[in-house]
Amino acid sequence: MEKNPHLSSFHSDVKENRLVLKIDIVEKETPELSDPIVICGLPGSALVGKLAVDHLIEELPAQHMAEIYLDGLAPQVFIESDGTVTGLNNDIFYWKSRVKGIPDLILYTADAQPTVQESEYKLSEFVVDYFQSKFKAKEMITLGAYVTGAFPKDPKVYVAATEGSLVKEATSKGCQVMTEGTITGMNGILLGIAKLKGMRGYSLLGETSGFALDPKASEALLMILEKLIGVKVDMKELEERAKEAEGVLQSVEALRKQQQHQQGQEAGEGLTDQANENEDKKKLGYIS
């Protein structure tokens, strides 16, 4: 079998409980980057992190560097407008800064997160190893959603970081500190593995109801990102998408309030203070 010259030497087979997890990376370009910051935004609640990274890729613009293919993704393909099919994959882009003091960037996103837990951990470790060994990356920022179930007019951005000094830095730029809860999926796992391997960084989470696509929360993330690393992009397209989504969110909110009212009438009384407190704590487990 002829060897693909673009197939990276990064390849992994892991056997766990008789399940083989296979990951391959196809490199389209190998740029020379200077101390790049890795920014990750995988699909999650309301697509907050992915929309933010996709917008960065489009507006910078960033160049397509590599594709990652793996077992463990949903068994499906996308149908394109011309009738052709494309499989699910992960994409890595890069952007070289031309301004002193603003870092080069590596941007990592995907069509979907793995459906198998072992694949989430293995893929996260794979990409962290790749960024470290190939580009000597020392810092990572993951972007995701902070799901509250409410519909904020001005979404806050919450932060968790690998070290206290970074938490202080983020709060000085307007972030709210997470003091409990979890960050689910790869938007959390990536930062955890990066920390174990000696990288530093943040997880920035845009406040969202979680009920529908939320470009406004994505915009809030990018505004904080600009303050942290100095990378600024035009927000016009994202603002237009936020306006389009606002009508959907208002309809969802109205329906939700109606359902809550009906449930309250059936129960004869609202939730107690203790129940409300328990519900708030429960929501913190759905951050991703």
N, C-alpha and C positions, 0 to 999 in steps of 0.2 A: 504493500500500500504506500503510495507516494505521500511524503510528509508535507503538511501545509506549512509554508515558510512563515506565515503570520501567526501560527499557533504558538502561544507563549509557552515557555518551559514551566510556567506555573500551572500545575495540574494536580488534582487531588482525588484519591479514592479512599473513602473511609467506610469500614464495615462496622455497623453497630446493630446488634439484634437482627443480624442477617439482612440488614438494609444497606445497600451500597449507594453512597452519595457521591456523585461525580460532578466536578466543576471544571470547566475549561474557559480560558480567556483568549479572545482573538484581538490582538493588538493591531490597530490601523496606523498608529503613529506613536513614536516614543520621543516626546519633547524633552528638552532640557529645562527644568524648572528650578528656581531658586527658593529654597525653604518654603514650599507651598503649604497653604492651609487647605485641608480637606473639608468640603461642605457636603453633607449627606441629607437627602430628603426622599425617603421611601414612601410609597403609598400607605396611608393610614387614615385615621378618622378625618372626614371632610376634605381629604387630600391636601391638608394645610401645608405640610412639609414639601410634598412633591410639587405642588403649584409654585411654591417659592423658588425651588431649585430650577424648575423648568423655565420660570420667568428670567432668572439669572442667565441661564444658558442662551436664551433667545436674545436678551437685550445686551449682553456684554460685547459681542457674542462670543461664546465658547466653542472650541473645536472638539469634534468627536475623536476620542483617543482609543477607546477599546469597548468590546462587548463581552459580557460574561454569560455563559450558558450553564445551566445546572439542572440536575434532577430535583424534584421537590416542589416545583411550581405547579400551579393548577393545570390540569390536562385540557388545554384549550389553545386556540390560535385566534388572532385578530383578523377580521376581514377588512381590507383596504377599499377605498372608494372605487378603484379600478377592478375590483373583484378578486384580487390576489390575496394570499394569506401570509401572515408573518407570525412567528412564534414569540412567546414571552421571553424577554431577556433583560439583563441589567446593562446600563450604559455608564461609561466614564468619559467625562469631558475635561478639558483644561483651558485655562486662560492665563496668558502672560501679561503681567502688569507693565505699563510703560511709565508709571509714576513712582518716584522714590517714596518709600514709606507705605506703599500699598502692596500687599503680598500677591504673588502668583497663587492661582486657585486650581484645585482639583474638585470637580463636581460629580457626585455619584448619585444616580437615581435608578429607577427600575419600573417596569410595567406592573409588577406585582411582587409582594413579599412571598417567601416560601410558605407552603401550607403545612410543612412538616417541621416540628420543633428542632430536630437534629440539623436540618438544613439551614435554619436561621442562624444557629450558632456556628456551624461550619462555614457558611458563606461569610458571616461577619468576620471570623478569624482570617479567612482567606483574603478578603479585601484589605484588612488592616495590615497583614503581612506584606501584601503587594505594595501598598502605599509607602510602607516603611523601607522595604528593601529596594524598591525601584526608584523612589523619589526622596528618600530620607525625610519623609514627612514627620513632623513632631507635634502638630496640633490638628484637632478635628472638631468640627461643629456639626451637630445633628439638629435637624429641624423637624418639628412634629406638632401635634395638637394637644392642647390642654382642654379636655372635654368637661364642660360643666352642666350641660343640659339647658343653660340659659342662652339668651340672645343678646350679647353685648353690643352696644352702639359703638363703643371704642374699645376693641379687644386689647386686653393686657397681654404682655409676653412674660412667661414664667421661665426661670432658669434653674438648672442643676448643673454642677460642674465637677471636674475631677479634683479640684483643690479649692480651699477657701478663698485664696487671693483672686481667683477667677470669678467666684460668686460675687465678691465685693466689686470687682470691675464691672460686671454685668448690671448689678443694682445701681451703680453710679450712672449708668446709661439709661436707666428707666425700667429695668426688669424687676419682677416680683420673685422673691425666693420661694422655691418649693421646699417645704420642711417635712413632708410626708407623702405617702402614695407611691406609685410605681410608674415607670415608663415602659410600656409594653412594646413588643415587636423589635424589629431591627433598629429603629430609631433610638431605642434604649440600649440594646445589646451591643451595638457598634461602639458606643462611647465606653461602656463597661469593659469591653475587651481591649479597646485602645488604652485605657488606663492601666490594665494589667500588663500591657506591653510597653509601658513607659511613655505613652503619649499624654498630652494634656488637652483639655478642651471643655466645651459647653454642650448642653442640650438646651435649645431654645424652643419653647412651646407656645404657640399662639392660641389664645382663648377662643373657644368655639362651642356652639351648641352641640355639634357633632351630628346633627340631623341631615345636613345637606352640604354640598360643595361650598367652601367658605374662603373665597379669594381675599376678603377683607382681613381675615386672620393671617393669611400669607403675606399681605402687604405690611402688616404690623411687624412680622418677623424680619422682613427685608429692611425696614426702617431701623430696627435695633442693630441688625447686621452692619448697616452702614456706619453706625456710631462706633461699633466695636472694631471693625477692620478697615473702614474707609472706602469700601466698594459701593459706589452709587450707580443705580440704573434708573431709567425712565419708568415711572409707575403708571403711565396713562392706560396701557392695555389692561393691567391688573385692576385698576380703578373701574374701568368699564365693565369688566367681568364681575366685579363686586356689586355694581349697580344692578346688573342683570340677575345676580343671585339673590339680591335683597328681597325681591318680590316672592321668590320661592320660600325664603326663610320666614317672611312675614306670614305666609299661608300656613307653613308648618307650625309656627308659634301659635297662631289662632286656633288651629285644630288641637294642638296639645292642651291649651288652656280650656277648651271646650270639654275635652276628655277628662281633665282633672276636676272640672266643675261637676261633671256627671258622676264621677267616682266619689267625690266628696258628698254629694247628695245621697248616693246609695249607702255610704258608710254612716251618714248621719252627723259626721263631724270630721274636721280636718286632722292632719297628722299632729301628734303631740310634739312638743319641743324636742324631746328625746328622739323621736322618730326622725324629725328633720335633721338632727345632728348626725344620726346614723346614716341617713341618706347622703349627706354631704361627704362623709368619710368614704362611703361606697363609691361615689363618683371619682374619687382620687385614684381608684384602681383602673380607670378606663382612659388613662393618659397614654397617647401613642402618636 
